[in-house]
Amino acid sequence: MQIDFASSGGVSNQELMFVADTAAMSEREAKEVERLIESSGVFEIEQSDVNPNVTIGRADVITYRISLTDGERQNTLWMNDVTAPVALRPLLAFLQELALKHKNKGG
């Protein structure tokens, strides 16, 4: 599965990116991200369900872009930490952790 994730904003206005193929990730990380993807229902969420413009102007809001491709399934969503569906938040948090880990390693 191809993952392309980015987040920005928040109090620290930190920009994070994470691009990976689950086949190249550690087995533990790949299994966890795949579990979170399936439990979140991200492939069934429509962009209109997560309007990222709801909180424009608030400096403390984190904006996310997530693009996933798994065979014939593909979805790209823009959202923020206010509009993100509850079911999607664990996946966003995990991808943010992976992006921060990747950034701290200088990758």
TILUMTI-490470 format. One record per residue: residue number from 1; x, y, z of N, C-alpha, C in turn. Coordinates in nm, 2 decimals. Atoms other than C-alpha are relative to their C-alpha. Layout:
% TILUMTI-490470
+-----+--------+--------+--------+--------+--------+--------+--------+--------+--------+
|  nr |   n_xx |   n_yy |   n_zz |  ca_xx |  ca_yy |  ca_zz |   c_xx |   c_yy |   c_zz |
+-----+--------+--------+--------+--------+--------+--------+--------+--------+--------+
| NUM |      X |      Y |      Z |      X |      Y |      Z |      X |      Y |      Z |
...
+-----+--------+--------+--------+--------+--------+--------+--------+--------+--------+
% end
This chain:
% TILUMTI-490470
+-----+--------+--------+--------+--------+--------+--------+--------+--------+--------+
|  nr |   n_xx |   n_yy |   n_zz |  ca_xx |  ca_yy |  ca_zz |   c_xx |   c_yy |   c_zz |
+-----+--------+--------+--------+--------+--------+--------+--------+--------+--------+
|   1 |   0.08 |  -0.12 |   0.00 |   0.00 |   0.00 |   0.00 |   0.09 |   0.12 |   0.00 |
|   2 |  -0.07 |  -0.13 |   0.01 |   0.13 |   0.35 |  -0.09 |  -0.07 |   0.10 |   0.09 |
|   3 |   0.05 |  -0.10 |  -0.09 |   0.10 |   0.62 |   0.17 |   0.07 |   0.13 |  -0.03 |
|   4 |  -0.06 |  -0.13 |   0.01 |   0.15 |   0.99 |   0.12 |  -0.07 |   0.09 |   0.10 |
|   5 |   0.06 |  -0.07 |  -0.11 |   0.08 |   1.19 |   0.43 |   0.08 |   0.13 |   0.03 |
|   6 |  -0.07 |  -0.13 |  -0.04 |   0.15 |   1.56 |   0.53 |  -0.09 |   0.06 |   0.10 |
|   7 |   0.07 |  -0.08 |  -0.10 |   0.05 |   1.77 |   0.82 |   0.07 |   0.13 |   0.02 |
|   8 |  -0.06 |  -0.13 |  -0.02 |   0.11 |   2.14 |   0.90 |  -0.10 |   0.08 |   0.09 |
|   9 |   0.08 |  -0.08 |  -0.08 |  -0.01 |   2.40 |   1.14 |   0.02 |  -0.03 |   0.15 |
|  10 |  -0.01 |   0.02 |  -0.15 |  -0.08 |   2.39 |   1.51 |   0.07 |   0.11 |   0.06 |
|  11 |  -0.06 |  -0.10 |  -0.08 |   0.07 |   2.60 |   1.78 |   0.15 |   0.02 |  -0.05 |
|  12 |  -0.14 |  -0.01 |   0.04 |   0.43 |   2.52 |   1.66 |   0.02 |   0.01 |  -0.15 |
|  13 |   0.00 |  -0.01 |   0.14 |   0.34 |   2.53 |   1.29 |   0.10 |  -0.09 |  -0.06 |
|  14 |  -0.09 |   0.10 |   0.05 |   0.54 |   2.22 |   1.23 |  -0.05 |  -0.07 |  -0.13 |
|  15 |   0.04 |   0.07 |   0.12 |   0.53 |   2.07 |   0.88 |   0.07 |  -0.14 |   0.00 |
|  16 |  -0.05 |   0.14 |   0.00 |   0.56 |   1.69 |   0.86 |  -0.04 |  -0.06 |  -0.13 |
|  17 |   0.04 |   0.08 |   0.12 |   0.56 |   1.46 |   0.56 |   0.05 |  -0.14 |   0.02 |
|  18 |  -0.04 |   0.14 |  -0.01 |   0.57 |   1.08 |   0.54 |  -0.05 |  -0.06 |  -0.13 |
|  19 |   0.03 |   0.07 |   0.12 |   0.58 |   0.89 |   0.21 |   0.06 |  -0.14 |   0.01 |
|  20 |  -0.05 |   0.14 |  -0.02 |   0.61 |   0.51 |   0.22 |  -0.09 |  -0.10 |  -0.07 |
|  21 |   0.07 |   0.11 |   0.05 |   0.51 |   0.18 |   0.08 |   0.00 |  -0.10 |   0.12 |
|  22 |   0.00 |   0.08 |  -0.11 |   0.40 |  -0.06 |   0.35 |   0.09 |  -0.12 |  -0.02 |
|  23 |  -0.09 |   0.11 |   0.02 |   0.61 |  -0.33 |   0.19 |   0.14 |   0.03 |   0.04 |
|  24 |  -0.13 |  -0.04 |  -0.04 |   0.92 |  -0.13 |   0.28 |   0.01 |   0.04 |   0.14 |
|  25 |   0.00 |  -0.04 |  -0.15 |   0.82 |  -0.05 |   0.64 |   0.03 |  -0.13 |   0.08 |
|  26 |  -0.02 |   0.11 |  -0.09 |   0.90 |  -0.26 |   0.94 |  -0.13 |  -0.08 |   0.01 |
|  27 |   0.12 |   0.09 |  -0.01 |   0.66 |  -0.55 |   0.99 |  -0.10 |   0.06 |   0.10 |
|  28 |   0.09 |  -0.06 |  -0.10 |   0.52 |  -0.39 |   1.31 |  -0.07 |   0.12 |  -0.04 |
|  29 |   0.06 |  -0.12 |   0.05 |   0.46 |  -0.05 |   1.16 |  -0.09 |  -0.02 |  -0.11 |
|  30 |   0.09 |   0.03 |   0.11 |   0.31 |  -0.19 |   0.84 |  -0.13 |  -0.06 |   0.05 |
|  31 |   0.12 |   0.06 |  -0.05 |   0.07 |  -0.41 |   1.03 |  -0.09 |   0.10 |   0.08 |
|  32 |   0.07 |  -0.10 |  -0.08 |  -0.03 |  -0.12 |   1.26 |  -0.07 |   0.10 |  -0.10 |
|  33 |   0.06 |  -0.09 |   0.09 |  -0.09 |   0.12 |   0.98 |  -0.11 |  -0.06 |  -0.09 |
|  34 |   0.10 |   0.07 |   0.08 |  -0.28 |  -0.13 |   0.77 |  -0.13 |  -0.03 |   0.09 |
|  35 |   0.11 |   0.02 |  -0.09 |  -0.50 |  -0.21 |   1.08 |  -0.08 |   0.13 |   0.02 |
|  36 |   0.07 |  -0.13 |  -0.02 |  -0.57 |   0.16 |   1.14 |  -0.07 |   0.04 |  -0.13 |
|  37 |   0.07 |  -0.03 |   0.12 |  -0.65 |   0.21 |   0.77 |  -0.13 |  -0.07 |  -0.02 |
|  38 |   0.12 |   0.08 |   0.02 |  -0.90 |  -0.07 |   0.76 |  -0.11 |   0.04 |   0.11 |
|  39 |   0.10 |  -0.03 |  -0.11 |  -1.06 |   0.02 |   1.10 |  -0.06 |   0.15 |  -0.02 |
|  40 |   0.05 |  -0.14 |   0.02 |  -1.09 |   0.39 |   1.00 |  -0.10 |   0.02 |  -0.11 |
|  41 |   0.09 |  -0.02 |   0.11 |  -1.29 |   0.33 |   0.68 |   0.04 |   0.11 |  -0.09 |
|  42 |  -0.05 |  -0.12 |   0.07 |  -1.07 |   0.59 |   0.51 |  -0.04 |  -0.01 |  -0.15 |
|  43 |   0.03 |   0.01 |   0.14 |  -1.14 |   0.45 |   0.16 |  -0.15 |   0.03 |  -0.03 |
|  44 |   0.14 |  -0.03 |   0.02 |  -1.51 |   0.51 |   0.21 |  -0.04 |   0.14 |   0.03 |
|  45 |   0.03 |  -0.14 |  -0.04 |  -1.48 |   0.87 |   0.33 |   0.01 |   0.09 |  -0.12 |
|  46 |   0.00 |  -0.09 |   0.11 |  -1.56 |   1.14 |   0.08 |   0.06 |   0.14 |   0.05 |
|  47 |  -0.05 |  -0.13 |  -0.03 |  -1.39 |   1.48 |   0.07 |  -0.11 |   0.09 |   0.06 |
|  48 |   0.10 |  -0.09 |  -0.06 |  -1.72 |   1.65 |   0.14 |  -0.04 |  -0.03 |   0.14 |
|  49 |   0.03 |   0.04 |  -0.14 |  -1.74 |   1.46 |   0.47 |   0.10 |   0.07 |   0.10 |
|  50 |  -0.11 |  -0.05 |  -0.09 |  -1.42 |   1.63 |   0.60 |   0.05 |   0.14 |  -0.05 |
|  51 |  -0.03 |  -0.14 |   0.05 |  -1.44 |   2.00 |   0.48 |   0.11 |   0.06 |   0.08 |
|  52 |  -0.11 |  -0.06 |  -0.07 |  -1.10 |   2.14 |   0.57 |  -0.01 |   0.15 |   0.03 |
|  53 |   0.01 |  -0.14 |  -0.01 |  -1.21 |   2.50 |   0.55 |  -0.09 |   0.05 |   0.12 |
|  54 |   0.09 |  -0.03 |  -0.11 |  -1.44 |   2.49 |   0.86 |   0.07 |   0.10 |   0.10 |
|  55 |  -0.07 |  -0.08 |  -0.11 |  -1.17 |   2.65 |   1.09 |   0.10 |   0.09 |  -0.06 |
|  56 |  -0.10 |  -0.09 |   0.05 |  -0.98 |   2.88 |   0.86 |   0.02 |   0.12 |   0.09 |
|  57 |  -0.03 |  -0.11 |  -0.08 |  -0.81 |   3.15 |   1.06 |   0.04 |  -0.04 |   0.14 |
|  58 |  -0.04 |   0.04 |  -0.14 |  -0.75 |   2.95 |   1.38 |   0.15 |  -0.05 |  -0.01 |
|  59 |  -0.14 |   0.03 |   0.01 |  -0.37 |   2.93 |   1.43 |   0.03 |  -0.14 |   0.06 |
|  60 |  -0.03 |   0.12 |  -0.07 |  -0.39 |   2.62 |   1.65 |  -0.05 |  -0.13 |  -0.07 |
|  61 |   0.05 |   0.11 |   0.07 |  -0.55 |   2.39 |   1.39 |   0.11 |  -0.07 |  -0.09 |
|  62 |  -0.09 |   0.07 |   0.08 |  -0.35 |   2.12 |   1.23 |  -0.07 |  -0.05 |  -0.13 |
|  63 |   0.06 |   0.04 |   0.13 |  -0.42 |   2.05 |   0.86 |   0.07 |  -0.13 |  -0.05 |
|  64 |  -0.06 |   0.13 |   0.05 |  -0.37 |   1.70 |   0.71 |  -0.04 |  -0.02 |  -0.14 |
|  65 |   0.03 |   0.05 |   0.13 |  -0.35 |   1.56 |   0.36 |   0.05 |  -0.15 |   0.01 |
|  66 |  -0.03 |   0.14 |   0.00 |  -0.36 |   1.18 |   0.33 |  -0.04 |  -0.06 |  -0.13 |
|  67 |   0.03 |   0.06 |   0.13 |  -0.34 |   0.99 |   0.00 |   0.04 |  -0.15 |   0.02 |
|  68 |  -0.03 |   0.14 |  -0.01 |  -0.36 |   0.61 |   0.00 |  -0.04 |  -0.07 |  -0.12 |
|  69 |   0.03 |   0.09 |   0.11 |  -0.34 |   0.36 |  -0.28 |   0.03 |  -0.14 |   0.03 |
|  70 |  -0.01 |   0.14 |  -0.03 |  -0.40 |  -0.01 |  -0.24 |  -0.06 |  -0.07 |  -0.11 |
|  71 |   0.06 |   0.07 |   0.12 |  -0.44 |  -0.19 |  -0.57 |  -0.10 |   0.10 |  -0.07 |
|  72 |   0.10 |  -0.08 |   0.07 |  -0.76 |  -0.06 |  -0.72 |  -0.06 |   0.11 |   0.09 |
|  73 |   0.05 |  -0.10 |  -0.09 |  -0.85 |   0.14 |  -0.41 |   0.09 |   0.12 |   0.01 |
|  74 |  -0.08 |  -0.12 |  -0.01 |  -0.74 |   0.50 |  -0.39 |  -0.09 |   0.11 |   0.06 |
|  75 |   0.07 |  -0.11 |  -0.06 |  -0.84 |   0.80 |  -0.18 |   0.10 |   0.11 |   0.05 |
|  76 |  -0.08 |  -0.12 |  -0.05 |  -0.70 |   1.15 |  -0.11 |  -0.09 |   0.09 |   0.07 |
|  77 |   0.08 |  -0.09 |  -0.08 |  -0.84 |   1.37 |   0.16 |   0.08 |   0.11 |   0.06 |
|  78 |  -0.05 |  -0.11 |  -0.07 |  -0.77 |   1.71 |   0.30 |  -0.09 |   0.03 |   0.12 |
|  79 |   0.09 |  -0.03 |  -0.11 |  -0.90 |   1.78 |   0.65 |   0.09 |   0.07 |   0.11 |
|  80 |  -0.07 |  -0.06 |  -0.11 |  -0.80 |   1.93 |   0.98 |  -0.04 |  -0.08 |   0.13 |
|  81 |   0.03 |   0.08 |  -0.12 |  -0.80 |   1.81 |   1.34 |  -0.13 |   0.03 |   0.06 |
|  82 |   0.13 |  -0.02 |  -0.05 |  -1.14 |   1.96 |   1.40 |  -0.10 |  -0.08 |  -0.09 |
|  83 |   0.10 |   0.07 |   0.09 |  -1.32 |   1.81 |   1.09 |   0.03 |  -0.14 |  -0.02 |
|  84 |  -0.03 |   0.15 |   0.02 |  -1.14 |   1.47 |   1.09 |  -0.10 |  -0.09 |   0.07 |
|  85 |   0.08 |   0.09 |  -0.07 |  -1.38 |   1.19 |   1.17 |   0.07 |  -0.07 |   0.11 |
|  86 |  -0.05 |   0.06 |  -0.11 |  -1.33 |   1.03 |   1.50 |   0.07 |  -0.13 |  -0.03 |
|  87 |  -0.06 |   0.13 |   0.04 |  -1.26 |   0.69 |   1.33 |   0.14 |   0.02 |  -0.07 |
|  88 |  -0.12 |  -0.03 |   0.08 |  -0.98 |   0.85 |   1.13 |   0.12 |   0.05 |   0.09 |
|  89 |  -0.10 |  -0.07 |  -0.08 |  -0.79 |   1.02 |   1.42 |   0.11 |  -0.09 |   0.05 |
|  90 |  -0.11 |   0.08 |  -0.04 |  -0.59 |   0.72 |   1.54 |   0.10 |  -0.02 |  -0.12 |
|  91 |  -0.08 |   0.02 |   0.12 |  -0.46 |   0.67 |   1.18 |   0.08 |   0.13 |  -0.02 |
|  92 |  -0.07 |  -0.12 |   0.01 |  -0.37 |   1.04 |   1.16 |   0.11 |   0.02 |   0.10 |
|  93 |  -0.10 |  -0.01 |  -0.10 |  -0.19 |   1.03 |   1.49 |   0.12 |  -0.09 |  -0.02 |
|  94 |  -0.11 |   0.10 |   0.03 |   0.01 |   0.72 |   1.39 |   0.09 |   0.05 |  -0.11 |
|  95 |  -0.08 |  -0.05 |   0.11 |   0.11 |   0.87 |   1.06 |   0.08 |   0.12 |   0.04 |
|  96 |  -0.07 |  -0.11 |  -0.05 |   0.21 |   1.19 |   1.24 |   0.13 |  -0.05 |   0.08 |
|  97 |  -0.11 |   0.06 |  -0.07 |   0.43 |   0.98 |   1.47 |   0.11 |  -0.05 |  -0.09 |
|  98 |  -0.09 |   0.05 |   0.10 |   0.59 |   0.81 |   1.17 |   0.07 |   0.11 |  -0.07 |
|  99 |  -0.06 |  -0.11 |   0.07 |   0.65 |   1.14 |   1.00 |   0.10 |   0.07 |   0.09 |
| 100 |  -0.09 |  -0.06 |  -0.09 |   0.81 |   1.29 |   1.31 |   0.13 |  -0.09 |   0.02 |
| 101 |  -0.11 |   0.09 |  -0.01 |   1.03 |   0.98 |   1.35 |   0.09 |   0.01 |  -0.12 |
| 102 |  -0.07 |  -0.01 |   0.12 |   1.13 |   1.00 |   0.99 |   0.08 |   0.13 |  -0.01 |
| 103 |  -0.06 |  -0.14 |   0.00 |   1.21 |   1.38 |   1.02 |   0.12 |   0.00 |   0.09 |
| 104 |  -0.11 |  -0.01 |  -0.10 |   1.42 |   1.33 |   1.33 |   0.12 |  -0.09 |  -0.04 |
| 105 |  -0.11 |   0.08 |   0.05 |   1.62 |   1.06 |   1.16 |   0.07 |   0.07 |  -0.12 |
| 106 |  -0.06 |  -0.07 |   0.11 |   1.70 |   1.31 |   0.89 |  -0.04 |  -0.05 |  -0.14 |
| 107 |   0.04 |   0.06 |   0.12 |   1.51 |   1.12 |   0.63 |  -0.10 |   0.07 |  -0.08 |
+-----+--------+--------+--------+--------+--------+--------+--------+--------+--------+
% end
